[in-house]
Amino acid sequence: MQSENHLISDLVKLANAAAGTAAGMAREVREGAKGRVREAVGGLDFVSREEFDAVKDMAARAREENEKLAERIAALEAKLAAKG
């Protein structure tokens, strides 16, 4: 009976070690894949979300200003046409 307990104990230890090794390998593979993706994406010209939002806001303000200026130009052209 005592030898069976050692055998079971050894099998449990072996299974735990194998599970730990598998988990470690999975972590290494995941980290390696992340590193390769970062390298591949790192060469591309991506911007952060904050930078994108800032430029988007600037474009919206510029569009609004362009619309106001277009209205002013149209009004000035109308005045010139009325005088001429």
N, CA, C and O atoms as CSV, one atom per row, in Angstrom:
chain,resi,resn,atom,element,x,y,z
A,1,MET,N,N,0.814,-1.184,0.000
A,1,MET,CA,C,0.000,0.000,0.000
A,1,MET,C,C,0.865,1.257,0.000
A,1,MET,O,O,0.552,2.246,-0.663
A,2,GLN,N,N,1.954,1.197,0.754
A,2,GLN,CA,C,2.858,2.337,0.840
A,2,GLN,C,C,3.500,2.633,-0.507
A,2,GLN,O,O,3.678,3.801,-0.852
A,3,SER,N,N,3.852,1.609,-1.277
A,3,SER,CA,C,4.485,1.818,-2.573
A,3,SER,C,C,3.499,2.419,-3.566
A,3,SER,O,O,3.894,3.185,-4.445
A,4,GLU,N,N,2.213,2.077,-3.435
A,4,GLU,CA,C,1.204,2.665,-4.309
A,4,GLU,C,C,1.073,4.168,-4.045
A,4,GLU,O,O,0.891,4.950,-4.978
A,5,ASN,N,N,1.165,4.564,-2.786
A,5,ASN,CA,C,1.078,5.980,-2.442
A,5,ASN,C,C,2.241,6.758,-3.041
A,5,ASN,O,O,2.064,7.878,-3.520
A,6,HIS,N,N,3.435,6.160,-3.012
A,6,HIS,CA,C,4.590,6.831,-3.622
A,6,HIS,C,C,4.404,6.962,-5.124
A,6,HIS,O,O,4.740,7.987,-5.719
A,7,LEU,N,N,3.865,5.914,-5.728
A,7,LEU,CA,C,3.643,5.925,-7.171
A,7,LEU,C,C,2.622,7.003,-7.533
A,7,LEU,O,O,2.828,7.765,-8.478
A,8,ILE,N,N,1.539,7.064,-6.794
A,8,ILE,CA,C,0.512,8.081,-7.052
A,8,ILE,C,C,1.084,9.470,-6.793
A,8,ILE,O,O,0.858,10.396,-7.572
A,9,SER,N,N,1.814,9.610,-5.712
A,9,SER,CA,C,2.423,10.891,-5.384
A,9,SER,C,C,3.379,11.339,-6.490
A,9,SER,O,O,3.384,12.505,-6.885
A,10,ASP,N,N,4.184,10.404,-6.980
A,10,ASP,CA,C,5.120,10.728,-8.059
A,10,ASP,C,C,4.376,11.101,-9.336
A,10,ASP,O,O,4.789,12.011,-10.055
A,11,LEU,N,N,3.282,10.402,-9.618
A,11,LEU,CA,C,2.497,10.718,-10.815
A,11,LEU,C,C,1.858,12.104,-10.701
A,11,LEU,O,O,1.806,12.851,-11.678
A,12,VAL,N,N,1.377,12.441,-9.510
A,12,VAL,CA,C,0.788,13.756,-9.292
A,12,VAL,C,C,1.851,14.836,-9.460
A,12,VAL,O,O,1.599,15.866,-10.086
A,13,LYS,N,N,3.042,14.604,-8.902
A,13,LYS,CA,C,4.133,15.567,-9.054
A,13,LYS,C,C,4.511,15.732,-10.523
A,13,LYS,O,O,4.752,16.846,-10.988
A,14,LEU,N,N,4.562,14.617,-11.248
A,14,LEU,CA,C,4.895,14.669,-12.671
A,14,LEU,C,C,3.836,15.439,-13.452
A,14,LEU,O,O,4.160,16.240,-14.328
A,15,ALA,N,N,2.570,15.192,-13.130
A,15,ALA,CA,C,1.482,15.898,-13.815
A,15,ALA,C,C,1.538,17.392,-13.510
A,15,ALA,O,O,1.344,18.208,-14.410
A,16,ASN,N,N,1.796,17.760,-12.270
A,16,ASN,CA,C,1.914,19.178,-11.900
A,16,ASN,C,C,3.090,19.837,-12.613
A,16,ASN,O,O,2.977,20.964,-13.095
A,17,ALA,N,N,4.199,19.144,-12.677
A,17,ALA,CA,C,5.365,19.696,-13.360
A,17,ALA,C,C,5.080,19.877,-14.848
A,17,ALA,O,O,5.466,20.884,-15.441
A,18,ALA,N,N,4.398,18.894,-15.451
A,18,ALA,CA,C,4.063,18.989,-16.873
A,18,ALA,C,C,3.107,20.151,-17.121
A,18,ALA,O,O,3.240,20.868,-18.112
A,19,ALA,N,N,2.143,20.335,-16.222
A,19,ALA,CA,C,1.198,21.439,-16.370
A,19,ALA,C,C,1.919,22.778,-16.247
A,19,ALA,O,O,1.643,23.709,-17.002
A,20,GLY,N,N,2.840,22.870,-15.297
A,20,GLY,CA,C,3.606,24.098,-15.137
A,20,GLY,C,C,4.474,24.381,-16.352
A,20,GLY,O,O,4.585,25.524,-16.795
A,21,THR,N,N,5.084,23.340,-16.885
A,21,THR,CA,C,5.913,23.503,-18.076
A,21,THR,C,C,5.066,23.932,-19.263
A,21,THR,O,O,5.471,24.810,-20.026
A,22,ALA,N,N,3.904,23.330,-19.429
A,22,ALA,CA,C,3.012,23.695,-20.539
A,22,ALA,C,C,2.558,25.149,-20.402
A,22,ALA,O,O,2.505,25.879,-21.391
A,23,ALA,N,N,2.232,25.565,-19.182
A,23,ALA,CA,C,1.802,26.947,-18.967
A,23,ALA,C,C,2.946,27.908,-19.277
A,23,ALA,O,O,2.730,28.957,-19.884
A,24,GLY,N,N,4.153,27.556,-18.864
A,24,GLY,CA,C,5.312,28.390,-19.157
A,24,GLY,C,C,5.579,28.494,-20.642
A,24,GLY,O,O,5.901,29.569,-21.148
A,25,MET,N,N,5.447,27.376,-21.344
A,25,MET,CA,C,5.647,27.386,-22.794
A,25,MET,C,C,4.585,28.244,-23.470
A,25,MET,O,O,4.889,28.991,-24.401
A,26,ALA,N,N,3.360,28.145,-23.016
A,26,ALA,CA,C,2.280,28.946,-23.598
A,26,ALA,C,C,2.559,30.430,-23.394
A,26,ALA,O,O,2.341,31.234,-24.302
A,27,ARG,N,N,3.039,30.799,-22.206
A,27,ARG,CA,C,3.396,32.196,-21.930
A,27,ARG,C,C,4.507,32.671,-22.859
A,27,ARG,O,O,4.450,33.774,-23.403
A,28,GLU,N,N,5.520,31.820,-23.030
A,28,GLU,CA,C,6.647,32.190,-23.900
A,28,GLU,C,C,6.188,32.373,-25.342
A,28,GLU,O,O,6.616,33.307,-26.020
A,29,VAL,N,N,5.324,31.488,-25.806
A,29,VAL,CA,C,4.819,31.593,-27.182
A,29,VAL,C,C,4.006,32.866,-27.340
A,29,VAL,O,O,4.148,33.578,-28.335
A,30,ARG,N,N,3.149,33.158,-26.360
A,30,ARG,CA,C,2.311,34.349,-26.413
A,30,ARG,C,C,3.175,35.611,-26.424
A,30,ARG,O,O,2.928,36.520,-27.216
A,31,GLU,N,N,4.184,35.674,-25.554
A,31,GLU,CA,C,5.065,36.841,-25.502
A,31,GLU,C,C,5.871,36.975,-26.791
A,31,GLU,O,O,6.085,38.083,-27.281
A,32,GLY,N,N,6.313,35.853,-27.335
A,32,GLY,CA,C,7.053,35.893,-28.596
A,32,GLY,C,C,6.192,36.410,-29.732
A,32,GLY,O,O,6.646,37.200,-30.560
A,33,ALA,N,N,4.940,35.958,-29.768
A,33,ALA,CA,C,4.018,36.413,-30.814
A,33,ALA,C,C,3.740,37.900,-30.654
A,33,ALA,O,O,3.689,38.630,-31.645
A,34,LYS,N,N,3.561,38.355,-29.427
A,34,LYS,CA,C,3.335,39.787,-29.192
A,34,LYS,C,C,4.526,40.600,-29.675
A,34,LYS,O,O,4.359,41.654,-30.289
A,35,GLY,N,N,5.730,40.106,-29.395
A,35,GLY,CA,C,6.930,40.813,-29.830
A,35,GLY,C,C,7.018,40.906,-31.342
A,35,GLY,O,O,7.380,41.951,-31.882
A,36,ARG,N,N,6.689,39.820,-32.029
A,36,ARG,CA,C,6.733,39.834,-33.496
A,36,ARG,C,C,5.686,40.780,-34.067
A,36,ARG,O,O,5.953,41.481,-35.043
A,37,VAL,N,N,4.513,40.809,-33.476
A,37,VAL,CA,C,3.466,41.724,-33.948
A,37,VAL,C,C,3.895,43.166,-33.707
A,37,VAL,O,O,3.708,44.021,-34.573
A,38,ARG,N,N,4.473,43.446,-32.530
A,38,ARG,CA,C,4.949,44.808,-32.246
A,38,ARG,C,C,6.007,45.236,-33.257
A,38,ARG,O,O,6.013,46.379,-33.713
A,39,GLU,N,N,6.908,44.308,-33.607
A,39,GLU,CA,C,7.933,44.626,-34.602
A,39,GLU,C,C,7.301,44.943,-35.950
A,39,GLU,O,O,7.666,45.917,-36.608
A,40,ALA,N,N,6.344,44.105,-36.353
A,40,ALA,CA,C,5.706,44.294,-37.655
A,40,ALA,C,C,4.920,45.595,-37.692
A,40,ALA,O,O,4.970,46.326,-38.681
A,41,VAL,N,N,4.201,45.885,-36.628
A,41,VAL,CA,C,3.369,47.083,-36.578
A,41,VAL,C,C,4.226,48.318,-36.296
A,41,VAL,O,O,3.874,49.424,-36.707
A,42,GLY,N,N,5.338,48.134,-35.604
A,42,GLY,CA,C,6.193,49.259,-35.245
A,42,GLY,C,C,6.722,50.013,-36.447
A,42,GLY,O,O,6.961,51.217,-36.358
A,43,GLY,N,N,6.911,49.337,-37.566
A,43,GLY,CA,C,7.409,49.994,-38.761
A,43,GLY,C,C,6.348,50.803,-39.473
A,43,GLY,O,O,6.668,51.618,-40.339
A,44,LEU,N,N,5.097,50.596,-39.126
A,44,LEU,CA,C,4.010,51.329,-39.757
A,44,LEU,C,C,3.789,52.653,-39.038
A,44,LEU,O,O,4.165,52.811,-37.876
A,45,ASP,N,N,3.195,53.573,-39.721
A,45,ASP,CA,C,2.967,54.905,-39.152
A,45,ASP,C,C,1.594,54.978,-38.494
A,45,ASP,O,O,0.655,55.534,-39.066
A,46,PHE,N,N,1.479,54.428,-37.315
A,46,PHE,CA,C,0.240,54.501,-36.560
A,46,PHE,C,C,0.329,55.668,-35.589
A,46,PHE,O,O,1.417,56.042,-35.152
A,47,VAL,N,N,-0.810,56.233,-35.259
A,47,VAL,CA,C,-0.862,57.314,-34.278
A,47,VAL,C,C,-1.689,56.842,-33.091
A,47,VAL,O,O,-2.489,55.913,-33.194
A,48,SER,N,N,-1.476,57.505,-31.968
A,48,SER,CA,C,-2.253,57.150,-30.780
A,48,SER,C,C,-3.674,57.678,-30.932
A,48,SER,O,O,-3.949,58.526,-31.780
A,49,ARG,N,N,-4.552,57.173,-30.113
A,49,ARG,CA,C,-5.948,57.609,-30.140
A,49,ARG,C,C,-6.053,59.096,-29.817
A,49,ARG,O,O,-6.857,59.815,-30.412
A,50,GLU,N,N,-5.227,59.553,-28.863
A,50,GLU,CA,C,-5.258,60.959,-28.469
A,50,GLU,C,C,-4.844,61.851,-29.634
A,50,GLU,O,O,-5.460,62.889,-29.878
A,51,GLU,N,N,-3.792,61.441,-30.356
A,51,GLU,CA,C,-3.348,62.238,-31.505
A,51,GLU,C,C,-4.426,62.271,-32.589
A,51,GLU,O,O,-4.686,63.313,-33.190
A,52,PHE,N,N,-5.049,61.115,-32.828
A,52,PHE,CA,C,-6.107,61.046,-33.834
A,52,PHE,C,C,-7.255,61.967,-33.472
A,52,PHE,O,O,-7.746,62.716,-34.316
A,53,ASP,N,N,-7.691,61.913,-32.202
A,53,ASP,CA,C,-8.807,62.758,-31.761
A,53,ASP,C,C,-8.457,64.238,-31.863
A,53,ASP,O,O,-9.306,65.052,-32.226
A,54,ALA,N,N,-7.196,64.599,-31.542
A,54,ALA,CA,C,-6.783,66.003,-31.627
A,54,ALA,C,C,-6.843,66.492,-33.073
A,54,ALA,O,O,-7.339,67.586,-33.340
A,55,VAL,N,N,-6.342,65.688,-33.998
A,55,VAL,CA,C,-6.364,66.088,-35.414
A,55,VAL,C,C,-7.791,66.122,-35.940
A,55,VAL,O,O,-8.134,66.979,-36.755
A,56,LYS,N,N,-8.616,65.205,-35.485
A,56,LYS,CA,C,-10.021,65.189,-35.894
A,56,LYS,C,C,-10.728,66.470,-35.449
A,56,LYS,O,O,-11.500,67.058,-36.207
A,57,ASP,N,N,-10.458,66.896,-34.213
A,57,ASP,CA,C,-11.049,68.147,-33.707
A,57,ASP,C,C,-10.544,69.350,-34.500
A,57,ASP,O,O,-11.313,70.253,-34.830
A,58,MET,N,N,-9.245,69.355,-34.803
A,58,MET,CA,C,-8.686,70.461,-35.581
A,58,MET,C,C,-9.335,70.519,-36.965
A,58,MET,O,O,-9.640,71.604,-37.458
A,59,ALA,N,N,-9.545,69.376,-37.586
A,59,ALA,CA,C,-10.164,69.340,-38.914
A,59,ALA,C,C,-11.602,69.845,-38.852
A,59,ALA,O,O,-12.045,70.564,-39.748
A,60,ALA,N,N,-12.329,69.478,-37.810
A,60,ALA,CA,C,-13.714,69.937,-37.668
A,60,ALA,C,C,-13.757,71.459,-37.506
A,60,ALA,O,O,-14.594,72.126,-38.114
A,61,ARG,N,N,-12.848,72.010,-36.681
A,61,ARG,CA,C,-12.802,73.465,-36.506
A,61,ARG,C,C,-12.424,74.161,-37.809
A,61,ARG,O,O,-12.987,75.204,-38.141
A,62,ALA,N,N,-11.481,73.594,-38.542
A,62,ALA,CA,C,-11.067,74.191,-39.818
A,62,ALA,C,C,-12.222,74.150,-40.819
A,62,ALA,O,O,-12.412,75.100,-41.579
A,63,ARG,N,N,-12.980,73.081,-40.827
A,63,ARG,CA,C,-14.133,72.968,-41.725
A,63,ARG,C,C,-15.173,74.036,-41.403
A,63,ARG,O,O,-15.716,74.682,-42.299
A,64,GLU,N,N,-15.442,74.213,-40.102
A,64,GLU,CA,C,-16.402,75.248,-39.687
A,64,GLU,C,C,-15.920,76.640,-40.093
A,64,GLU,O,O,-16.702,77.464,-40.570
A,65,GLU,N,N,-14.617,76.894,-39.898
A,65,GLU,CA,C,-14.074,78.195,-40.263
A,65,GLU,C,C,-14.156,78.404,-41.777
A,65,GLU,O,O,-14.467,79.504,-42.235
A,66,ASN,N,N,-13.881,77.360,-42.549
A,66,ASN,CA,C,-13.986,77.465,-44.009
A,66,ASN,C,C,-15.407,77.791,-44.446
A,66,ASN,O,O,-15.617,78.582,-45.365
A,67,GLU,N,N,-16.381,77.173,-43.780
A,67,GLU,CA,C,-17.783,77.452,-44.118
A,67,GLU,C,C,-18.131,78.911,-43.817
A,67,GLU,O,O,-18.809,79.565,-44.609
A,68,LYS,N,N,-17.666,79.421,-42.670
A,68,LYS,CA,C,-17.926,80.821,-42.319
A,68,LYS,C,C,-17.261,81.763,-43.319
A,68,LYS,O,O,-17.857,82.754,-43.739
A,69,LEU,N,N,-16.019,81.446,-43.698
A,69,LEU,CA,C,-15.323,82.291,-44.666
A,69,LEU,C,C,-15.999,82.247,-46.034
A,69,LEU,O,O,-16.064,83.262,-46.727
A,70,ALA,N,N,-16.501,81.081,-46.424
A,70,ALA,CA,C,-17.208,80.973,-47.703
A,70,ALA,C,C,-18.466,81.837,-47.686
A,70,ALA,O,O,-18.805,82.462,-48.691
A,71,GLU,N,N,-19.164,81.872,-46.539
A,71,GLU,CA,C,-20.355,82.722,-46.414
A,71,GLU,C,C,-19.974,84.201,-46.500
A,71,GLU,O,O,-20.671,84.985,-47.144
A,72,ARG,N,N,-18.870,84.583,-45.853
A,72,ARG,CA,C,-18.427,85.980,-45.916
A,72,ARG,C,C,-18.040,86.371,-47.331
A,72,ARG,O,O,-18.360,87.471,-47.783
A,73,ILE,N,N,-17.355,85.483,-48.029
A,73,ILE,CA,C,-16.958,85.765,-49.413
A,73,ILE,C,C,-18.193,85.925,-50.291
A,73,ILE,O,O,-18.267,86.836,-51.116
A,74,ALA,N,N,-19.156,85.032,-50.106
A,74,ALA,CA,C,-20.384,85.128,-50.899
A,74,ALA,C,C,-21.094,86.452,-50.628
A,74,ALA,O,O,-21.613,87.071,-51.557
A,75,ALA,N,N,-21.126,86.899,-49.367
A,75,ALA,CA,C,-21.771,88.172,-49.019
A,75,ALA,C,C,-21.019,89.345,-49.633
A,75,ALA,O,O,-21.640,90.276,-50.146
A,76,LEU,N,N,-19.692,89.312,-49.588
A,76,LEU,CA,C,-18.895,90.385,-50.182
A,76,LEU,C,C,-19.056,90.419,-51.706
A,76,LEU,O,O,-19.142,91.489,-52.308
A,77,GLU,N,N,-19.095,89.240,-52.311
A,77,GLU,CA,C,-19.292,89.186,-53.768
A,77,GLU,C,C,-20.669,89.731,-54.151
A,77,GLU,O,O,-20.822,90.398,-55.174
A,78,ALA,N,N,-21.662,89.440,-53.320
A,78,ALA,CA,C,-23.008,89.942,-53.568
A,78,ALA,C,C,-23.036,91.482,-53.482
A,78,ALA,O,O,-23.682,92.149,-54.290
A,79,LYS,N,N,-22.318,92.030,-52.481
A,79,LYS,CA,C,-22.241,93.490,-52.344
A,79,LYS,C,C,-21.556,94.102,-53.554
A,79,LYS,O,O,-22.019,95.115,-54.078
A,80,LEU,N,N,-20.464,93.506,-54.002
A,80,LEU,CA,C,-19.746,94.017,-55.166
A,80,LEU,C,C,-20.611,93.951,-56.423
A,80,LEU,O,O,-20.584,94.866,-57.246
A,81,ALA,N,N,-21.352,92.906,-56.565
A,81,ALA,CA,C,-22.224,92.758,-57.724
A,81,ALA,C,C,-23.338,93.791,-57.712
A,81,ALA,O,O,-23.755,94.280,-58.762
A,82,ALA,N,N,-23.824,94.124,-56.502
A,82,ALA,CA,C,-24.909,95.111,-56.386
A,82,ALA,C,C,-24.400,96.503,-56.705
A,82,ALA,O,O,-25.138,97.312,-57.268
A,83,LYS,N,N,-23.159,96.802,-56.358
A,83,LYS,CA,C,-22.581,98.123,-56.650
A,83,LYS,C,C,-22.186,98.248,-58.109
A,83,LYS,O,O,-22.225,99.337,-58.682
A,84,GLY,N,N,-21.806,97.134,-58.706
A,84,GLY,CA,C,-21.284,97.194,-60.049
A,84,GLY,C,C,-22.313,97.142,-61.085
A,84,GLY,O,O,-21.995,97.185,-62.274
